[in-house]
Amino acid sequence: MADFRSAAAKNRLACALSGVLIPLVGYLDYVTGYELSFSAFYLAPVFIAVWRVGMLWGMAAAVASALTWGVADVLSGHAYPNPAFYLWNSIIRLGFFTTVAYLLTALRKVHGRVVVSARTDILTGLSNSRHFYELVDVEVGRCQRHDRPVSLAYIDLDNFKLVNDRLGHAAGDDLLRLVAATLVRQLRREDSLARLGGDEFAILLPETTPDAAEAVAQKIHANLGRTTNDSGYPVTSSIGVISCISPPESRDDLIRMADDLMYRVKKENKNAVVCAVHVKG
């Protein structure tokens, strides 16, 4: 909800900015006379409207920019031998601005897909390791500023290799997608889930106390076991959970502690949850 409100506020700001820029550029175009070209400056509000809000506002800014340019051209005293030239130039400007708005919209869509693909694990649709580490960095910084707790769960599937060896890699991929869907259903809106690679997953639990983090991990462990068993997959899960009462030193420290706990489970009996609390000494 907070992200939605922030995006809406930014969109309103972009609309206001483009709305102010159009008459401002038109006024400067008028006072400097028709000898100086301001065509490039009329593109600024079009770019802002398209990139921050979308095609509809971009087209509106394109029309407003073309009309403003035409008015400034007339008021600045630019005389044409035929009045039809004013109309022709206005149509050409409108076509130019709307074409730019359309191309910027297409570029914005491509940029959005590139950003999403760079942050997303293609197989499961979850965040990938790169994006997850960025999220952990942000959360650790927030914890250090405000002295808030944070927990991190590291999950590894037991005997996952057997699924690939016996049932094939397609079955292994189906299992990973099933695990991802199961994990998503267990989390709060503010939690962050990622597939770090192979059969390893991680969950960032902001402002989560040790007791709450353990309860979440136990619930996840039970639901994963039930889901994989009901689906006929011979796998279980090993989960390590680190809860930091005081802020960790860095992102790497937080991830390392959770990873160490998960490997402790793997070395012992697997199919279990191990939790620990970190307090800065």
Beta strands, then each sheet from edge to edge (+ up, - down):
strand 1: 150-158
strand 2: 192-197
strand 3: 200-206
strand 4: 236-244
strand 5: 273-278
sheet 1: 2+ 3- 1+ 4- 5-
end
